[in-house]
Amino acid sequence: MTQRYATINTDDDGHEVVSAIGEFEGAAPRARLGRIEQVAPGVLIGMVRDAAGGFGFPQAGIAGRAAGLVVARLRARTVAAKPGKPADATQSRARPKRRGKAKKRTARAKKPARSAKAPASAGDVDASGQVHD
């Protein structure tokens, strides 16, 4: 009789996530990474252990970083929309960018122009313009 086992790893947030599932006969497989548990047939990879001890997919919500970005955007709108202040008030408070010192360009030495050498005599040149010795 085959039994389903899942490898369960703990992510950075402390949630237990199913990372692999396999069906085995006989004794349970040995764990290399994470922890191995016997699971029900409906458990899929990517499911998270819920508070009741079962497994389910995580609920879509706002992550911490995304929430911070939303709050920052809302604060910027409220500052710009205050009565008595122009809409560009947030722009006028920003410090101007400091420009770095312009670097002095170094002068490059120019190579002398090459002059084309004429062949020694007309008899040494064939029709293709090559010199023979």
N, CA, C and O atoms as CSV, one atom per row, in Angstrom:
chain,resi,resn,atom,element,x,y,z
A,1,MET,N,N,0.842,-1.178,0.000
A,1,MET,CA,C,0.000,0.000,0.000
A,1,MET,C,C,0.894,1.250,0.000
A,1,MET,O,O,1.803,1.375,0.820
A,2,THR,N,N,0.619,2.167,-0.931
A,2,THR,CA,C,1.424,3.385,-1.018
A,2,THR,C,C,0.864,4.446,-0.093
A,2,THR,O,O,-0.343,4.548,0.128
A,3,GLN,N,N,1.780,5.224,0.434
A,3,GLN,CA,C,1.392,6.329,1.311
A,3,GLN,C,C,2.044,7.601,0.789
A,3,GLN,O,O,3.146,7.568,0.240
A,4,ARG,N,N,1.352,8.720,0.966
A,4,ARG,CA,C,1.848,10.017,0.503
A,4,ARG,C,C,2.619,10.700,1.611
A,4,ARG,O,O,2.147,10.810,2.742
A,5,TYR,N,N,3.818,11.160,1.269
A,5,TYR,CA,C,4.641,11.899,2.209
A,5,TYR,C,C,5.012,13.234,1.580
A,5,TYR,O,O,5.184,13.337,0.366
A,6,ALA,N,N,5.133,14.249,2.421
A,6,ALA,CA,C,5.485,15.592,1.951
A,6,ALA,C,C,6.690,16.098,2.720
A,6,ALA,O,O,6.807,15.886,3.927
A,7,THR,N,N,7.584,16.770,2.008
A,7,THR,CA,C,8.698,17.461,2.654
A,7,THR,C,C,8.205,18.848,3.030
A,7,THR,O,O,7.689,19.586,2.191
A,8,ILE,N,N,8.368,19.194,4.298
A,8,ILE,CA,C,7.854,20.468,4.800
A,8,ILE,C,C,9.032,21.309,5.277
A,8,ILE,O,O,9.816,20.886,6.127
A,9,ASN,N,N,9.139,22.512,4.709
A,9,ASN,CA,C,10.191,23.461,5.074
A,9,ASN,C,C,9.564,24.667,5.739
A,9,ASN,O,O,8.394,24.974,5.511
A,10,THR,N,N,10.345,25.351,6.562
A,10,THR,CA,C,9.884,26.576,7.215
A,10,THR,C,C,10.455,27.759,6.458
A,10,THR,O,O,11.667,27.841,6.261
A,11,ASP,N,N,9.576,28.702,6.021
A,11,ASP,CA,C,10.062,29.861,5.277
A,11,ASP,C,C,10.514,30.965,6.223
A,11,ASP,O,O,10.523,30.775,7.440
A,12,ASP,N,N,10.887,32.112,5.675
A,12,ASP,CA,C,11.419,33.222,6.479
A,12,ASP,C,C,10.401,33.790,7.451
A,12,ASP,O,O,10.772,34.312,8.502
A,13,ASP,N,N,9.121,33.694,7.115
A,13,ASP,CA,C,8.073,34.233,7.985
A,13,ASP,C,C,7.662,33.252,9.075
A,13,ASP,O,O,6.848,33.597,9.932
A,14,GLY,N,N,8.204,32.042,9.062
A,14,GLY,CA,C,7.861,31.048,10.068
A,14,GLY,C,C,6.738,30.119,9.644
A,14,GLY,O,O,6.306,29.281,10.435
A,15,HIS,N,N,6.254,30.248,8.410
A,15,HIS,CA,C,5.195,29.373,7.920
A,15,HIS,C,C,5.790,28.053,7.463
A,15,HIS,O,O,6.891,28.019,6.914
A,16,GLU,N,N,5.060,26.967,7.689
A,16,GLU,CA,C,5.498,25.659,7.216
A,16,GLU,C,C,4.896,25.428,5.835
A,16,GLU,O,O,3.675,25.401,5.687
A,17,VAL,N,N,5.746,25.263,4.827
A,17,VAL,CA,C,5.328,25.168,3.437
A,17,VAL,C,C,5.672,23.788,2.889
A,17,VAL,O,O,6.754,23.261,3.147
A,18,VAL,N,N,4.734,23.200,2.124
A,18,VAL,CA,C,4.971,21.916,1.475
A,18,VAL,C,C,5.850,22.172,0.255
A,18,VAL,O,O,5.472,22.935,-0.634
A,19,SER,N,N,7.035,21.531,0.209
A,19,SER,CA,C,7.947,21.783,-0.905
A,19,SER,C,C,8.056,20.599,-1.857
A,19,SER,O,O,8.469,20.777,-3.003
A,20,ALA,N,N,7.699,19.395,-1.414
A,20,ALA,CA,C,7.752,18.230,-2.298
A,20,ALA,C,C,6.791,17.179,-1.777
A,20,ALA,O,O,6.543,17.083,-0.575
A,21,ILE,N,N,6.245,16.381,-2.710
A,21,ILE,CA,C,5.315,15.312,-2.333
A,21,ILE,C,C,5.712,14.061,-3.107
A,21,ILE,O,O,6.061,14.130,-4.286
A,22,GLY,N,N,5.655,12.926,-2.432
A,22,GLY,CA,C,5.965,11.669,-3.098
A,22,GLY,C,C,5.155,10.544,-2.496
A,22,GLY,O,O,4.729,10.612,-1.343
A,23,GLU,N,N,4.946,9.504,-3.291
A,23,GLU,CA,C,4.237,8.317,-2.815
A,23,GLU,C,C,5.252,7.191,-2.661
A,23,GLU,O,O,6.018,6.895,-3.577
A,24,PHE,N,N,5.241,6.567,-1.482
A,24,PHE,CA,C,6.213,5.524,-1.172
A,24,PHE,C,C,5.509,4.314,-0.591
A,24,PHE,O,O,4.464,4.427,0.049
A,25,GLU,N,N,6.097,3.161,-0.826
A,25,GLU,CA,C,5.601,1.934,-0.219
A,25,GLU,C,C,6.527,1.567,0.928
A,25,GLU,O,O,7.731,1.820,0.872
A,26,GLY,N,N,5.968,0.981,1.949
A,26,GLY,CA,C,6.792,0.528,3.080
A,26,GLY,C,C,7.086,1.663,4.038
A,26,GLY,O,O,6.218,2.482,4.341
A,27,ALA,N,N,8.335,1.700,4.517
A,27,ALA,CA,C,8.736,2.679,5.541
A,27,ALA,C,C,8.814,4.088,4.945
A,27,ALA,O,O,8.975,4.268,3.738
A,28,ALA,N,N,8.696,5.056,5.816
A,28,ALA,CA,C,8.765,6.461,5.399
A,28,ALA,C,C,10.166,6.784,4.901
A,28,ALA,O,O,11.137,6.225,5.411
A,29,PRO,N,N,10.299,7.681,3.908
A,29,PRO,CA,C,11.624,8.056,3.400
A,29,PRO,C,C,12.407,8.860,4.432
A,29,PRO,O,O,11.837,9.435,5.359
A,30,ARG,N,N,13.725,8.888,4.252
A,30,ARG,CA,C,14.581,9.655,5.168
A,30,ARG,C,C,14.602,11.121,4.729
A,30,ARG,O,O,14.645,11.425,3.537
A,31,ALA,N,N,14.571,11.997,5.690
A,31,ALA,CA,C,14.559,13.441,5.397
A,31,ALA,C,C,15.972,13.937,5.155
A,31,ALA,O,O,16.873,13.678,5.954
A,32,ARG,N,N,16.168,14.655,4.043
A,32,ARG,CA,C,17.461,15.289,3.771
A,32,ARG,C,C,17.398,16.763,4.160
A,32,ARG,O,O,18.262,17.272,4.875
A,33,LEU,N,N,16.382,17.418,3.685
A,33,LEU,CA,C,16.151,18.821,4.039
A,33,LEU,C,C,14.733,18.940,4.571
A,33,LEU,O,O,13.819,18.304,4.047
A,34,GLY,N,N,14.546,19.737,5.592
A,34,GLY,CA,C,13.206,19.937,6.139
A,34,GLY,C,C,12.743,18.745,6.965
A,34,GLY,O,O,13.539,18.045,7.591
A,35,ARG,N,N,11.454,18.542,6.946
A,35,ARG,CA,C,10.831,17.480,7.747
A,35,ARG,C,C,9.863,16.730,6.843
A,35,ARG,O,O,9.229,17.339,5.981
A,36,ILE,N,N,9.739,15.422,7.021
A,36,ILE,CA,C,8.833,14.628,6.194
A,36,ILE,C,C,7.659,14.169,7.050
A,36,ILE,O,O,7.830,13.666,8.161
A,37,GLU,N,N,6.455,14.358,6.496
A,37,GLU,CA,C,5.225,13.953,7.190
A,37,GLU,C,C,4.311,13.253,6.199
A,37,GLU,O,O,4.354,13.511,4.996
A,38,GLN,N,N,3.484,12.363,6.727
A,38,GLN,CA,C,2.459,11.735,5.900
A,38,GLN,C,C,1.317,12.739,5.731
A,38,GLN,O,O,0.876,13.357,6.700
A,39,VAL,N,N,0.839,12.897,4.484
A,39,VAL,CA,C,-0.201,13.889,4.199
A,39,VAL,C,C,-1.373,13.249,3.474
A,39,VAL,O,O,-1.262,12.151,2.928
A,40,ALA,N,N,-2.496,13.953,3.479
A,40,ALA,CA,C,-3.724,13.495,2.818
A,40,ALA,C,C,-3.592,13.643,1.304
A,40,ALA,O,O,-2.733,14.392,0.839
A,41,PRO,N,N,-4.417,12.953,0.532
A,41,PRO,CA,C,-4.341,13.017,-0.929
A,41,PRO,C,C,-4.587,14.409,-1.515
A,41,PRO,O,O,-4.126,14.661,-2.628
A,42,GLY,N,N,-5.264,15.302,-0.857
A,42,GLY,CA,C,-5.570,16.621,-1.418
A,42,GLY,C,C,-4.479,17.655,-1.228
A,42,GLY,O,O,-4.599,18.763,-1.751
A,43,VAL,N,N,-3.417,17.337,-0.496
A,43,VAL,CA,C,-2.354,18.309,-0.229
A,43,VAL,C,C,-1.488,18.465,-1.468
A,43,VAL,O,O,-1.089,17.480,-2.089
A,44,LEU,N,N,-1.197,19.736,-1.827
A,44,LEU,CA,C,-0.404,20.057,-3.013
A,44,LEU,C,C,0.840,20.851,-2.627
A,44,LEU,O,O,0.924,21.412,-1.535
A,45,ILE,N,N,1.808,20.886,-3.549
A,45,ILE,CA,C,3.029,21.658,-3.308
A,45,ILE,C,C,2.675,23.144,-3.242
A,45,ILE,O,O,1.892,23.638,-4.053
A,46,GLY,N,N,3.247,23.844,-2.283
A,46,GLY,CA,C,3.008,25.274,-2.104
A,46,GLY,C,C,1.993,25.581,-1.028
A,46,GLY,O,O,1.828,26.741,-0.649
A,47,MET,N,N,1.301,24.556,-0.521
A,47,MET,CA,C,0.322,24.790,0.548
A,47,MET,C,C,1.042,25.092,1.854
A,47,MET,O,O,2.181,24.676,2.067
A,48,VAL,N,N,0.351,25.828,2.726
A,48,VAL,CA,C,0.899,26.255,4.009
A,48,VAL,C,C,0.053,25.647,5.116
A,48,VAL,O,O,-1.166,25.530,4.993
A,49,ARG,N,N,0.725,25.259,6.209
A,49,ARG,CA,C,-0.019,24.703,7.347
A,49,ARG,C,C,-0.797,25.826,8.022
A,49,ARG,O,O,-0.232,26.866,8.360
A,50,ASP,N,N,-2.094,25.613,8.217
A,50,ASP,CA,C,-2.926,26.635,8.860
A,50,ASP,C,C,-2.981,26.404,10.368
A,50,ASP,O,O,-2.356,25.476,10.881
A,51,ALA,N,N,-3.721,27.241,11.068
A,51,ALA,CA,C,-3.784,27.181,12.528
A,51,ALA,C,C,-4.423,25.889,13.024
A,51,ALA,O,O,-4.100,25.434,14.121
A,52,ALA,N,N,-5.313,25.293,12.255
A,52,ALA,CA,C,-6.001,24.072,12.677
A,52,ALA,C,C,-5.136,22.830,12.465
A,52,ALA,O,O,-5.514,21.740,12.894
A,53,GLY,N,N,-3.990,22.977,11.814
A,53,GLY,CA,C,-3.116,21.838,11.578
A,53,GLY,C,C,-3.263,21.247,10.194
A,53,GLY,O,O,-2.511,20.343,9.827
A,54,GLY,N,N,-4.216,21.736,9.415
A,54,GLY,CA,C,-4.382,21.264,8.046
A,54,GLY,C,C,-3.532,22.097,7.097
A,54,GLY,O,O,-2.733,22.931,7.525
A,55,PHE,N,N,-3.716,21.860,5.810
A,55,PHE,CA,C,-2.951,22.600,4.813
A,55,PHE,C,C,-3.891,23.372,3.897
A,55,PHE,O,O,-4.992,22.919,3.585
A,56,GLY,N,N,-3.439,24.537,3.476
A,56,GLY,CA,C,-4.204,25.363,2.547
A,56,GLY,C,C,-3.278,26.369,1.896
A,56,GLY,O,O,-2.168,26.609,2.370
A,57,PHE,N,N,-3.743,26.955,0.806
A,57,PHE,CA,C,-2.931,27.969,0.143
A,57,PHE,C,C,-3.017,29.273,0.917
A,57,PHE,O,O,-4.066,29.594,1.476
A,58,PRO,N,N,-1.917,30.035,0.956
A,58,PRO,CA,C,-1.932,31.296,1.703
A,58,PRO,C,C,-2.902,32.291,1.078
A,58,PRO,O,O,-3.070,32.332,-0.141
A,59,GLN,N,N,-3.523,33.076,1.915
A,59,GLN,CA,C,-4.470,34.079,1.448
A,59,GLN,C,C,-3.709,35.244,0.834
A,59,GLN,O,O,-2.691,35.684,1.368
A,60,ALA,N,N,-4.203,35.730,-0.275
A,60,ALA,CA,C,-3.569,36.883,-0.924
A,60,ALA,C,C,-3.823,38.107,-0.064
A,60,ALA,O,O,-4.964,38.410,0.283
A,61,GLY,N,N,-2.771,38.793,0.271
A,61,GLY,CA,C,-2.880,39.991,1.085
A,61,GLY,C,C,-1.741,40.931,0.754
A,61,GLY,O,O,-0.946,40.678,-0.151
A,62,ILE,N,N,-1.675,42.003,1.491
A,62,ILE,CA,C,-0.624,42.973,1.248
A,62,ILE,C,C,0.570,42.586,2.105
A,62,ILE,O,O,0.455,42.452,3.323
A,63,ALA,N,N,1.704,42.409,1.469
A,63,ALA,CA,C,2.933,42.083,2.186
A,63,ALA,C,C,3.445,43.330,2.893
A,63,ALA,O,O,2.982,44.435,2.611
A,64,GLY,N,N,4.382,43.166,3.797
A,64,GLY,CA,C,4.910,44.287,4.572
A,64,GLY,C,C,5.540,45.359,3.715
A,64,GLY,O,O,5.296,46.545,3.938
A,65,ARG,N,N,6.342,44.974,2.742
A,65,ARG,CA,C,7.001,45.954,1.879
A,65,ARG,C,C,5.989,46.694,1.011
A,65,ARG,O,O,6.101,47.905,0.821
A,66,ALA,N,N,5.001,45.971,0.484
A,66,ALA,CA,C,3.989,46.619,-0.350
A,66,ALA,C,C,3.151,47.587,0.483
A,66,ALA,O,O,2.767,48.653,0.001
A,67,ALA,N,N,2.872,47.222,1.717
A,67,ALA,CA,C,2.099,48.117,2.589
A,67,ALA,C,C,2.872,49.403,2.857
A,67,ALA,O,O,2.281,50.483,2.898
A,68,GLY,N,N,4.168,49.299,3.038
A,68,GLY,CA,C,4.993,50.483,3.252
A,68,GLY,C,C,4.971,51.414,2.061
A,68,GLY,O,O,4.930,52.634,2.225
A,69,LEU,N,N,4.997,50.856,0.868
A,69,LEU,CA,C,4.946,51.677,-0.343
A,69,LEU,C,C,3.604,52.378,-0.482
A,69,LEU,O,O,3.548,53.537,-0.894
A,70,VAL,N,N,2.526,51.686,-0.142
A,70,VAL,CA,C,1.191,52.282,-0.230
A,70,VAL,C,C,1.058,53.416,0.777
A,70,VAL,O,O,0.519,54.472,0.448
A,71,VAL,N,N,1.538,53.215,1.991
A,71,VAL,CA,C,1.455,54.251,3.020
A,71,VAL,C,C,2.277,55.473,2.609
A,71,VAL,O,O,1.835,56.605,2.806
A,72,ALA,N,N,3.452,55.262,2.049
A,72,ALA,CA,C,4.286,56.385,1.611
A,72,ALA,C,C,3.601,57.181,0.508
A,72,ALA,O,O,3.666,58.410,0.496
A,73,ARG,N,N,2.951,56.493,-0.410
A,73,ARG,CA,C,2.244,57.180,-1.496
A,73,ARG,C,C,1.066,57.987,-0.945
A,73,ARG,O,O,0.825,59.108,-1.392
A,74,LEU,N,N,0.330,57.426,0.022
A,74,LEU,CA,C,-0.797,58.150,0.616
A,74,LEU,C,C,-0.323,59.379,1.384
A,74,LEU,O,O,-0.971,60.425,1.335
A,75,ARG,N,N,0.786,59.267,2.083
A,75,ARG,CA,C,1.321,60.428,2.805
A,75,ARG,C,C,1.725,61.529,1.842
A,75,ARG,O,O,1.498,62.708,2.114
A,76,ALA,N,N,2.318,61.157,0.726
A,76,ALA,CA,C,2.724,62.159,-0.262
A,76,ALA,C,C,1.513,62.874,-0.838
A,76,ALA,O,O,1.573,64.075,-1.103
A,77,ARG,N,N,0.415,62.155,-1.034
A,77,ARG,CA,C,-0.810,62.798,-1.542
A,77,ARG,C,C,-1.388,63.772,-0.526
A,77,ARG,O,O,-1.821,64.865,-0.893
A,78,THR,N,N,-1.401,63.389,0.745
A,78,THR,CA,C,-1.998,64.267,1.756
A,78,THR,C,C,-1.167,65.528,1.950
A,78,THR,O,O,-1.730,66.597,2.187
A,79,VAL,N,N,0.159,65.432,1.854
A,79,VAL,CA,C,1.010,66.618,1.992
A,79,VAL,C,C,0.769,67.562,0.828
A,79,VAL,O,O,0.694,68.776,1.021
A,80,ALA,N,N,0.647,67.023,-0.380
A,80,ALA,CA,C,0.451,67.862,-1.553
A,80,ALA,C,C,-0.959,68.450,-1.605
A,80,ALA,O,O,-1.161,69.492,-2.230
A,81,ALA,N,N,-1.933,67.810,-0.966
A,81,ALA,CA,C,-3.315,68.257,-1.058
A,81,ALA,C,C,-3.732,69.155,0.109
A,81,ALA,O,O,-4.907,69.510,0.202
A,82,LYS,N,N,-2.822,69.532,0.995
A,82,LYS,CA,C,-3.192,70.386,2.119
A,82,LYS,C,C,-3.586,71.770,1.606
A,82,LYS,O,O,-2.954,72.294,0.689
A,83,PRO,N,N,-4.643,72.373,2.200
A,83,PRO,CA,C,-5.076,73.698,1.740
A,83,PRO,C,C,-4.031,74.763,2.058
A,83,PRO,O,O,-3.364,74.716,3.092
A,84,GLY,N,N,-3.908,75.721,1.146
A,84,GLY,CA,C,-2.982,76.832,1.360
A,84,GLY,C,C,-1.590,76.563,0.831
A,84,GLY,O,O,-0.746,77.459,0.840
A,85,LYS,N,N,-1.333,75.368,0.377
A,85,LYS,CA,C,-0.019,75.050,-0.166
A,85,LYS,C,C,-0.173,74.687,-1.636
A,85,LYS,O,O,-1.136,74.022,-2.019
A,86,PRO,N,N,0.758,75.114,-2.444
A,86,PRO,CA,C,0.681,74.722,-3.854
A,86,PRO,C,C,0.946,73.224,-4.008
A,86,PRO,O,O,1.540,72.582,-3.141
A,87,ALA,N,N,0.492,72.701,-5.120
A,87,ALA,CA,C,0.650,71.266,-5.370
A,87,ALA,C,C,2.115,70.883,-5.485
A,87,ALA,O,O,2.479,69.733,-5.241
A,88,ASP,N,N,2.965,71.849,-5.860
A,88,ASP,CA,C,4.386,71.550,-6.016
A,88,ASP,C,C,5.175,71.821,-4.739
A,88,ASP,O,O,6.396,71.969,-4.797
A,89,ALA,N,N,4.507,71.890,-3.590
A,89,ALA,CA,C,5.200,72.177,-2.337
A,89,ALA,C,C,6.192,71.079,-1.993
A,89,ALA,O,O,7.257,71.347,-1.437
A,90,THR,N,N,5.848,69.865,-2.316
A,90,THR,CA,C,6.772,68.769,-2.014
A,90,THR,C,C,8.013,68.863,-2.897
A,90,THR,O,O,9.102,68.479,-2.471
A,91,GLN,N,N,7.866,69.362,-4.103
A,91,GLN,CA,C,9.006,69.485,-4.997
A,91,GLN,C,C,9.937,70.607,-4.556
A,91,GLN,O,O,11.153,70.481,-4.702
A,92,SER,N,N,9.392,71.715,-4.014
A,92,SER,CA,C,10.224,72.846,-3.634
A,92,SER,C,C,11.055,72.535,-2.392
A,92,SER,O,O,12.115,73.129,-2.196
A,93,ARG,N,N,10.588,71.616,-1.555
A,93,ARG,CA,C,11.328,71.278,-0.347
A,93,ARG,C,C,12.489,70.336,-0.632
A,93,ARG,O,O,13.413,70.222,0.174
A,94,ALA,N,N,12.443,69.684,-1.737
A,94,ALA,CA,C,13.497,68.717,-2.045
A,94,ALA,C,C,14.819,69.447,-2.241
A,94,ALA,O,O,14.872,70.517,-2.849
A,95,ARG,N,N,15.880,68.853,-1.719
A,95,ARG,CA,C,17.199,69.468,-1.848
A,95,ARG,C,C,17.707,69.284,-3.264
A,95,ARG,O,O,17.532,68.218,-3.855
A,96,PRO,N,N,18.326,70.302,-3.808
A,96,PRO,CA,C,18.858,70.142,-5.163
A,96,PRO,C,C,20.019,69.148,-5.158
A,96,PRO,O,O,20.737,69.007,-4.169
A,97,LYS,N,N,20.178,68.475,-6.274
A,97,LYS,CA,C,21.265,67.506,-6.380
A,97,LYS,C,C,22.588,68.239,-6.476
A,97,LYS,O,O,22.715,69.248,-7.169
A,98,ARG,N,N,23.568,67.707,-5.766
A,98,ARG,CA,C,24.902,68.300,-5.826
A,98,ARG,C,C,25.621,67.742,-7.037
A,98,ARG,O,O,25.665,66.533,-7.267
A,99,ARG,N,N,26.170,68.643,-7.786
A,99,ARG,CA,C,26.927,68.198,-8.954
A,99,ARG,C,C,28.384,68.068,-8.553
A,99,ARG,O,O,28.928,68.913,-7.842
A,100,GLY,N,N,28.991,67.021,-9.011
A,100,GLY,CA,C,30.396,66.791,-8.703
A,100,GLY,C,C,31.286,67.733,-9.487
A,100,GLY,O,O,30.853,68.354,-10.458
A,101,LYS,N,N,32.524,67.833,-9.061
A,101,LYS,CA,C,33.483,68.666,-9.757
A,101,LYS,C,C,33.765,68.078,-11.119
A,101,LYS,O,O,33.898,66.863,-11.268
A,102,ALA,N,N,33.854,68.939,-12.108
A,102,ALA,CA,C,34.176,68.462,-13.449
A,102,ALA,C,C,35.642,68.060,-13.475
A,102,ALA,O,O,36.506,68.801,-13.008
A,103,LYS,N,N,35.914,66.890,-14.019
A,103,LYS,CA,C,37.298,66.419,-14.085
A,103,LYS,C,C,37.998,67.035,-15.282
A,103,LYS,O,O,37.407,67.254,-16.339
A,104,LYS,N,N,39.245,67.299,-15.080
A,104,LYS,CA,C,40.040,67.875,-16.148
A,104,LYS,C,C,40.400,66.773,-17.134
A,104,LYS,O,O,40.866,65.705,-16.740
A,105,ARG,N,N,40.184,67.034,-18.391
A,105,ARG,CA,C,40.507,66.041,-19.403
A,105,ARG,C,C,42.002,66.062,-19.673
A,105,ARG,O,O,42.621,67.123,-19.761
A,106,THR,N,N,42.558,64.895,-19.798
A,106,THR,CA,C,43.981,64.814,-20.107
A,106,THR,C,C,44.156,64.821,-21.620
A,106,THR,O,O,43.394,64.192,-22.354
A,107,ALA,N,N,45.163,65.537,-22.064
A,107,ALA,CA,C,45.427,65.620,-23.503
A,107,ALA,C,C,46.130,64.344,-23.951
A,107,ALA,O,O,47.088,63.902,-23.316
A,108,ARG,N,N,45.662,63.766,-25.024
A,108,ARG,CA,C,46.277,62.561,-25.554
A,108,ARG,C,C,47.318,62.950,-26.594
A,108,ARG,O,O,47.131,63.886,-27.371
A,109,ALA,N,N,48.399,62.221,-26.589
A,109,ALA,CA,C,49.435,62.477,-27.584
A,109,ALA,C,C,48.941,61.984,-28.934
A,109,ALA,O,O,48.408,60.879,-29.037
A,110,LYS,N,N,49.113,62.784,-29.953
A,110,LYS,CA,C,48.669,62.417,-31.288
A,110,LYS,C,C,49.808,61.720,-32.012
A,110,LYS,O,O,50.964,62.131,-31.914
A,111,LYS,N,N,49.477,60.673,-32.731
A,111,LYS,CA,C,50.481,59.964,-33.516
A,111,LYS,C,C,50.697,60.731,-34.817
A,111,LYS,O,O,49.752,61.284,-35.379
A,112,PRO,N,N,51.937,60.765,-35.293
A,112,PRO,CA,C,52.180,61.454,-36.567
A,112,PRO,C,C,51.522,60.682,-37.706
A,112,PRO,O,O,51.439,59.455,-37.670
A,113,ALA,N,N,51.061,61.406,-38.707
A,113,ALA,CA,C,50.402,60.792,-39.849
A,113,ALA,C,C,51.417,59.994,-40.648
A,113,ALA,O,O,52.557,60.428,-40.814
A,114,ARG,N,N,51.017,58.835,-41.142
A,114,ARG,CA,C,51.910,58.009,-41.949
A,114,ARG,C,C,51.876,58.488,-43.394
A,114,ARG,O,O,50.820,58.825,-43.929
A,115,SER,N,N,53.017,58.510,-43.996
A,115,SER,CA,C,53.058,58.882,-45.411
A,115,SER,C,C,53.233,57.613,-46.230
A,115,SER,O,O,53.941,56.693,-45.820
A,116,ALA,N,N,52.582,57.569,-47.391
A,116,ALA,CA,C,52.674,56.391,-48.259
A,116,ALA,C,C,54.030,56.390,-48.932
A,116,ALA,O,O,54.448,57.402,-49.495
A,117,LYS,N,N,54.723,55.259,-48.877
A,117,LYS,CA,C,56.047,55.164,-49.502
A,117,LYS,C,C,55.880,54.777,-50.969
A,117,LYS,O,O,55.077,53.906,-51.303
A,118,ALA,N,N,56.627,55.415,-51.818
A,118,ALA,CA,C,56.606,55.109,-53.254
A,118,ALA,C,C,57.549,53.939,-53.508
A,118,ALA,O,O,58.570,53.824,-52.832
A,119,PRO,N,N,57.229,53.057,-54.479
A,119,PRO,CA,C,58.134,51.938,-54.787
A,119,PRO,C,C,59.475,52.441,-55.317
A,119,PRO,O,O,59.560,53.533,-55.878
A,120,ALA,N,N,60.515,51.640,-55.135
A,120,ALA,CA,C,61.874,52.052,-55.519
A,120,ALA,C,C,61.992,52.309,-57.005
A,120,ALA,O,O,62.607,53.294,-57.414
A,121,SER,N,N,61.412,51.437,-57.827
A,121,SER,CA,C,61.471,51.659,-59.263
A,121,SER,C,C,60.204,51.118,-59.907
A,121,SER,O,O,59.492,50.315,-59.304
A,122,ALA,N,N,59.924,51.547,-61.107
A,122,ALA,CA,C,58.700,51.145,-61.790
A,122,ALA,C,C,58.742,49.676,-62.157
A,122,ALA,O,O,57.680,49.065,-62.283
A,123,GLY,N,N,59.906,49.076,-62.336
A,123,GLY,CA,C,60.036,47.676,-62.711
A,123,GLY,C,C,59.721,46.730,-61.574
A,123,GLY,O,O,59.463,45.552,-61.822
A,124,ASP,N,N,59.732,47.200,-60.324
A,124,ASP,CA,C,59.482,46.352,-59.169
A,124,ASP,C,C,57.998,46.207,-58.858
A,124,ASP,O,O,57.644,45.449,-57.955
A,125,VAL,N,N,57.127,46.896,-59.563
A,125,VAL,CA,C,55.703,46.890,-59.265
A,125,VAL,C,C,54.979,46.149,-60.371
A,125,VAL,O,O,55.184,46.460,-61.544
A,126,ASP,N,N,54.122,45.158,-60.031
A,126,ASP,CA,C,53.330,44.489,-61.042
A,126,ASP,C,C,51.958,45.150,-61.146
A,126,ASP,O,O,51.745,46.198,-60.535
A,127,ALA,N,N,51.038,44.583,-61.887
A,127,ALA,CA,C,49.729,45.205,-62.148
A,127,ALA,C,C,48.889,45.328,-60.893
A,127,ALA,O,O,48.048,46.223,-60.815
A,128,SER,N,N,49.086,44.454,-59.894
A,128,SER,CA,C,48.254,44.520,-58.690
A,128,SER,C,C,48.760,45.519,-57.691
A,128,SER,O,O,48.088,45.762,-56.688
A,129,GLY,N,N,49.912,46.112,-57.913
A,129,GLY,CA,C,50.440,47.120,-57.025
A,129,GLY,C,C,51.334,46.539,-55.940
A,129,GLY,O,O,51.696,47.258,-55.008
A,130,GLN,N,N,51.709,45.241,-56.026
A,130,GLN,CA,C,52.575,44.628,-55.027
A,130,GLN,C,C,54.030,44.805,-55.417
A,130,GLN,O,O,54.372,44.804,-56.600
A,131,VAL,N,N,54.867,44.953,-54.433
A,131,VAL,CA,C,56.291,45.132,-54.652
A,131,VAL,C,C,56.973,43.771,-54.593
A,131,VAL,O,O,56.759,43.015,-53.645
A,132,HIS,N,N,57.801,43.444,-55.606
A,132,HIS,CA,C,58.573,42.181,-55.635
A,132,HIS,C,C,60.043,42.486,-55.424
A,132,HIS,O,O,60.526,43.514,-55.898
A,133,ASP,N,N,60.742,41.652,-54.751
A,133,ASP,CA,C,62.179,41.829,-54.524
A,133,ASP,C,C,62.994,41.042,-55.480
A,133,ASP,O,O,64.223,41.081,-55.422
